[in-house]
Amino acid sequence: MKFELLSFDAAFAKAAAYGKRHLLLGNGFSIACKRDIFSYLSLFEEARRTMSVELAAIFDAMGTQDFEEVIRALQNAAAIVGVYRPKFYSTKNLLLSDAEKLKVDLIRAVAGRHPARPNEIADERYIACRSFLAKFVGEGVSGKIYTMNYDLLLYWALMHEEEDALARIALKHDDGFRKDHDDYDAPYVEWQGEGAAHGQNIHYLHGALHLFDAGHQLQKYTWLNTGKALVDQANEALKNDLFPLFVAEGHSNSKRAKIQHSAYLHHNFKSFSGVCSTTARDGTALFVYGHSFHANDAHILNMIGYGKLTHVFVSLYGDPSSKENIAIRNNVDYISNLRPRGYPALKADFYDAASAKIWG
């Protein structure tokens, strides 16, 4: 059968027959906006470029790419050395120093991949993005948006408002965060648990760089409340031992383990699972933009195949016959074949990513 690559408009028109339409974003969403600074390299891979040999070896020895886990291990090791070998001052200080270096490596990696302020992106690009997002969370639309990215571009696009009120694009978005009841004037908002997240339709499946784990609560730092750039916020938070909540592990099983240990991430995971496992009376369509369907995200993607989702529309960038796009098409076929016997077959179509003009 001859392969057909749809335009985004044709794909969306095809999905108009379905009762629900949801969106899943991959790193291509960010690359389409800032190709010069976003890449498919993981945050860990980028940080490793400037990391000391010893720190890189510790990540390898612990079998993790989780910054928080290694920083905590270094701090705990320093405390233990102080008990067993009180006179090993140099070893203790070296461990604590490397913990601080790793924080700096993390911040450098964040700063190297991200615009510092929302106004570094032109208004017309936000308008294009918001017009795209409105097809899923616009006025009178009841879709949900899921993202595997941990940058701020989706958040900035959702919060941006057109200056001309008459031309304003109406978006209905709720990420589940609210004012802290105990500190209403705090420079952050908090996630108040599944009980307060019934209307949530924006889900960061792998966390985000503006979400910080404060132990007793998950805090979201906001531009509106702080007026501070991303790098400044992250620096201050890390100095106070608050770590950004994101999944930087390289393997699907490791990612799932991280998700299972966070109430917020697990809630988002379950929400996506629910979208995949139930279907509206008239069917459910899922649009995937900017993802390679690589096995390192199988914990998310395989749910598309195992569930009852009616139709998946997947973006391809460039020549559909390129090595990368052939791999995506094969990966989608693999997921489609996961569909359990007795469930309706999963329909799959592909559309041209560039035709979506997601950032103009």
Long-range contacts (C-beta under 8 A, 24 or more apart in sequence): 3-320, 3-329, 3-350, 4-349, 4-350, 5-316, 5-320, 5-350, 5-351, 5-352, 6-313, 6-349, 6-350, 6-351, 6-352, 7-351, 7-352, 7-355, 8-315, 8-351, 8-352, 8-353, 8-355, 8-356, 8-357, 9-355, 10-351, 11-287, 11-313, 11-349, 11-351, 12-135, 12-287, 12-313, 14-311, 14-313, 14-349, 15-285, 15-287, 15-311, 15-313, 17-282, 17-283, 18-280, 18-282, 18-283, 18-284, 18-285, 18-310, 18-311, 19-280, 19-281, 19-282, 19-283, 19-284, 20-142, 20-143, 20-275, 20-279, 20-280, 20-283, 20-284, 20-285, 21-135, 21-136, 21-141, 21-143, 21-284, 21-285, 21-286, 21-287, 22-136, 22-143, 22-144, 22-145, 22-146, 22-275, 22-284, 22-285, 22-286, 22-287, 23-133, 23-136, 23-143, 23-144, 23-145, 23-146, 23-286, 23-287, 23-288, 23-289, 24-146, 24-147, 24-148, 24-272, 24-286, 24-287, 24-288, 24-289, 24-291, 24-300, 25-145, 25-146, 25-147, 25-148, 25-149, 25-154, 25-289, 25-290, 25-291, 26-148, 26-149, 26-288, 26-289, 26-290, 26-291, 26-292, 27-148, 27-149, 27-290, 27-291, 28-289, 28-290, 28-291, 28-315, 28-317, 28-353, 29-147, 29-149, 29-153, 29-154, 29-289, 29-290, 29-358, 30-149, 30-151, 30-153, 30-290, 31-290, 32-290, 32-353, 32-358, 32-359, 33-121, 33-125, 33-129, 33-153, 33-358, 33-359, 34-115, 34-121, 34-153, 37-112, 37-113, 37-114, 37-115, 38-113, 38-151, 39-113, 40-292, 42-248, 42-250, 43-106, 43-109, 43-110, 43-113, 43-150, 43-246, 43-248, 44-109, 44-248, 44-250, 46-109, 46-112, 46-113, 47-105, 47-106, 47-108, 47-109, 50-105, 50-108, 51-102, 51-105, 52-98, 52-101, 54-98, 55-98, 55-101, 55-102, 55-105, 58-98, 64-249, 64-254, 65-248, 65-249, 65-250, 65-254, 66-248, 66-249, 66-258, 67-102, 67-106, 67-243, 67-248, 68-213, 68-243, 70-102, 71-99, 71-102, 71-103, 71-243, 74-98, 74-99, 74-102, 75-99, 103-238, 106-238, 107-231, 107-234, 107-235, 107-238, 110-209, 110-230, 110-231, 110-234, 110-244, 111-230, 111-231, 113-151, 114-151, 114-152, 114-209, 114-230, 115-230, 116-229, 116-230, 116-231, 117-229, 117-230, 118-152, 118-156, 118-159, 118-160, 118-223, 121-153, 121-156, 123-160, 123-162, 123-163, 124-360, 125-359, 125-360, 126-156, 126-157, 126-160, 127-162, 127-169, 127-360, 128-357, 128-358, 128-359, 128-360, 129-157, 129-358, 129-359, 129-360, 130-157, 130-158, 130-160, 130-162, 130-169, 130-171, 131-169, 132-356, 132-357, 132-358, 133-157, 133-158, 133-171, 134-169, 134-170, 134-171, 136-287, 137-171, 137-172, 137-173, 137-201, 137-202, 138-169, 138-170, 138-171, 138-172, 139-170, 139-172, 141-172, 142-201, 143-201, 144-201, 144-202, 144-203, 144-271, 144-275, 145-173, 145-201, 145-202, 145-203, 146-203, 146-205, 146-268, 146-271, 146-272, 146-275, 147-202, 147-203, 147-204, 147-205, 147-206, 148-205, 148-206, 148-291, 148-297, 148-300, 149-204, 149-206, 149-208, 150-204, 150-206, 150-207, 150-208, 150-209, 150-244, 150-246, 150-247, 151-208, 151-209, 152-208, 152-209, 152-210, 152-230, 154-202, 155-208, 155-210, 156-223, 158-202, 159-223, 159-224, 172-201, 173-201, 173-202, 174-199, 174-200, 174-201, 174-202, 175-200, 175-202, 175-203, 175-204, 175-220, 176-200, 176-202, 176-264, 176-267, 177-220, 180-217, 186-219, 186-225, 187-221, 187-222, 187-225, 187-226, 188-212, 188-219, 188-220, 188-221, 188-222, 188-225, 188-226, 189-219, 189-220, 189-222, 189-225, 190-217, 190-218, 190-219, 190-220, 191-217, 191-218, 191-220, 191-264, 193-263, 194-263, 194-267, 197-267, 200-267, 200-271, 203-268, 203-271, 203-272, 204-268, 205-247, 205-259, 205-265, 205-268, 205-269, 205-272, 205-300, 206-246, 206-247, 206-255, 206-259, 206-265, 207-244, 207-245, 207-246, 207-247, 207-262, 207-264, 207-265, 208-244, 208-245, 208-246, 209-234, 209-244, 209-246, 210-244, 211-244, 211-245, 211-246, 211-264, 212-237, 212-242, 212-243, 212-244, 212-245, 213-242, 213-243, 213-244, 213-245, 213-262, 214-242, 218-245, 218-262, 218-263, 218-264, 250-296, 251-296, 252-295, 252-296, 252-297, 252-298, 252-299, 253-299, 255-296, 255-297, 255-299, 256-299, 259-299, 269-299, 269-300, 272-300, 272-303, 273-303, 273-307, 275-309, 276-303, 276-304, 276-306, 276-307, 276-308, 276-309, 277-303, 277-306, 277-307, 277-308, 278-307, 278-308, 279-308, 279-309, 279-310, 283-310, 283-311, 284-308, 284-309, 284-310, 284-311, 285-309, 285-310, 285-311, 285-312, 285-313, 286-311, 286-312, 286-313, 287-312, 287-313, 287-315, 288-312, 288-313, 288-314, 288-315, 289-315, 289-353, 289-356, 289-358, 290-315, 290-317, 290-353, 291-315, 292-324, 292-327, 292-328, 292-331, 293-327, 293-328, 293-331, 293-332, 293-335, 294-331, 295-331, 301-331, 301-335, 302-335, 302-338, 304-335, 304-346, 305-334, 305-335, 305-336, 305-337, 305-338, 305-339, 305-346, 306-338, 306-339, 306-340, 307-343, 308-343, 308-344, 309-346, 310-344, 310-346, 310-347, 311-346, 311-347, 311-348, 311-349, 312-336, 312-346, 312-347, 312-348, 312-349, 313-348, 313-349, 313-350, 313-351, 314-348, 314-349, 314-350, 314-351, 315-350, 315-351, 315-352, 315-353, 315-356, 316-350, 316-351, 316-352, 316-353, 317-353, 317-354, 320-350
